[in-house]
Amino acid sequence: MPEDRIVVTGNTVVDALHHLIDHGLAQPPRWIDPTRRLIVATLHRRENWGGGVFGVCAGLRHLARRHPDAQIVMVTHPNPTLGAEVTAQLGRTPGIRLTPPLPYPEMIGLLSVADLVITDSGGLQEEAGTLGVPVLVTRETTERPEIISSGYGTLVGTDPERIVSAAAEELAVRSLVERTSAFGDGQASVRAAAAIADLLTLPTKPAEPTRLPVPVAPVAPALKNVPLRVA
């Protein structure tokens, strides 16, 4: 394929996220306490089943004990075997709430008010990174290297001590700086449509970025004295 026939459009996931936020469709669950810090966690990759699940859950339990002022929400996976294991590990832990998978708009709403995301999900790396929420990736590698190079993500694996240490570092600061997503600016679908129209020799207008970065969720009142990270 000749280089001049390749169009870099960006990620349409970012477009969908912007659409939900711009239209007021991404609302967090009503049971979230806005005065407490929020850690959102997910766990599903098969490479983490077994010892990895145990390590991540142990790390979350330690976090709950170390940061009783924070609320931890574990969004469980629909796989019954994995769900049962996570429930057995975390179901009775004070400060940790287990919830079944959320509708996509509600999940984006949850991420938008989070202070930290702990996940092995590639999609959540993109979405949290776009929202400016720091991500701890519970893997040793990631197919989204942009999350690491942009400074939004940290590889921590499944070792409980690494998870707790990295989480404590992230929770010690809170950024109010507007960040631009490493995965696109919300105009990928416009560029894709323009490229297809050009391929089919249809008339179209050039696609230009027209939107601002998604602002990071405001700090809750209880967090006003938390040091801020200067970007």
N, C-alpha and C positions, 0 to 999 in steps of 0.2 A: 504494500500500500504506500503510495507516494506521501511524503510528509505533509505536503500542502493540501492533501485530501482528508487529513485527520483534524477533527474539531474537538478541543477539550471543552466540555460543557460544564463540568462540576457535577455534584451529586444531587439527584432529584429528591433524595431523602431530606436534604436541607430545604428544598422548595416546599415539601409537604409540611415540615415543621414550621416554617415561616407562615404558611397559609393558616395553620391551626392557631398560631399565636396572634396573627394579625386580625383574625376574625373572632377572637375571644372564645375559641372552641377548646383550648387546652387548659382545663381547670384541674387543680389537684383534688384528691379525695377530700371530702368535708371533715374526715376524722384527723387530718394532719393538724398538729398544734403549731401555729405560726410563730409562737414565742420560743420554740425550742429548735436547736440545730437538727438537721435532717440528713441521715445517711441512707441512701437507697442501694440495695444489694440485689444481685441476681446471680444465679449459678446453674449452668446447664451443660457445658461442653463435656463430651464423653471422656476426653483426656483427663478431666478432673474428677470423674466418678471414683468412688472408693476413698483412697487416702487424701485426694485433693478436696473432696467434699468435707471430710473430717477436719482438714487443716483450715479451710476457709471458715467453717462454722465455729471452730475453736477461736479463730481470730475475731469473729463478730461477737462471741460471748465475752471475750476479754475487753473489747471495745465498749460493750454495754456496761460492764462493771467499772471501767476506767472513766467513762463519760456518761454518768447517769443523767446529765442535763440534756443529752442528745436522744433523739428517737431514731431507731433503726427499723427500716421497712424492708423486709425480704420478700421480693416478688417471686413466688415459687413457679416452677416449671410444670406444665401439665402432665409430663411423664409421671405415672403413678409411683414407679419405683424410686425415682429421684425425689419426688415430692415427699414420699414417706420418710426417706432418709433425712432430708432437711428438717422435716417436722420433728422427727425424733431427736435431732441435734439441737434445735432452737425453740421448739414449741413452748417450752416452759421457762424461757429466759426472760426475766424482767427487762423492759426497755426495748425488746425486739417484737415487732409485729409481723406475722406472716399473712400474706394476702395472695389470693389466686391471681393469675394473669389479668391485667387491667385492659380495658379498651384503649386503643392507641391514643386517642386524644387525652384520656385521663392519665395515661402513662407519661406523656409529654408534659402534662401539667404537673405531675409529681416530680419529674426531673427538673422542671423550671424553678422549683422552690427548694431544691436540694443543695446542701453544702458540700456533699461528697458522694460519689458513686463508686461502688466496689463491684466489679463485674468481670465475667469472662466473655461477654457478648460483644461481637464486632459492631452490631448495629447501635448498641448503647454507647459505644465509644464515639461514634459519629454524632449521635444526638446530644449527648452530654457535652462533648467538645464544642459543638455548635452553640450550645447555651452558655458556655463559659464555666461549666461545672467541672472541677478537677475529678479525674478518673484514676482509680487504682485498678490495674488490669491484672487479674489473678491468673496469669499465664507467664511463661518465660519468653514467649515471642508473640507478636501480633501482626496480622495482615493489614492493619491500619497504622503503618509507621508514622503517618502524619500526626497522630495523637501524641506520640512521644517527642518527635522533633519540634512540634509546636509548643511543647511545655505544658500541655493540658493533661497529659497522662504519664503514669509511672508503672513500669512492670514490677510486680511484687511477687508473682508466683502464688503458691498456696501455703507458704510457711506462715504460721500464725504470728510469729514475732515480727516478720517483715511487714505484714499487713497492719499490725497495731502501730508499729513505729511510723510507717508512712502515713497512716491515717491521722495519728497524733500531730504530725508535722503539718498536714493540710488543714486540720481543724484549728490550729494555732493562729492561722491568718485567714483573712477573708478579703477577696478582691472586689472592688466596685468598678473596675475598669471595663469599659465596653470592649468586647473581643470580637474579632472577625473569625469566622469558622475556617479551619484548615481544609474543610471539605467542600467549600463553595460559598457563594453569596446569595443563594436563593433564586438564581436566574438560569439554572441548568435546563429546565424544561423550555424556556424561551429560546435559548441557544440551540437546543436540539431541534425544535420546530423550525427555526430559521435555517439550520443546516440541511434538514430534510427538504425544505422548500427549495433551497438552492440546488440540491441534488436533482430534484424534479423540475428545475427551471421555473418555479412558481414565483410570482412577485411577493416580496416580503420586506419588512423594515429591519434594519440591523438591530440586533439584541444588545442592549447596553445595561449594565447593572444600575438599578434604580433604588435600591433599598439600603438602609443603614444596618450595622451589626445588631444582633439581638442583645439587649442589655442584660447583664447578670441580675438575678433576682435581688431585690433590696435586702439589706441586713435586717433581721428581726429586731424589735426593740431591745430584747435581752442581750443582744450581741453588740451593742454600740461600743462597748469598751474593748472588744476583741481587736488586736492589732491588724492592720490592713497590709496586704501584699501590694507593693507598688510595682506595676508592670511598666 
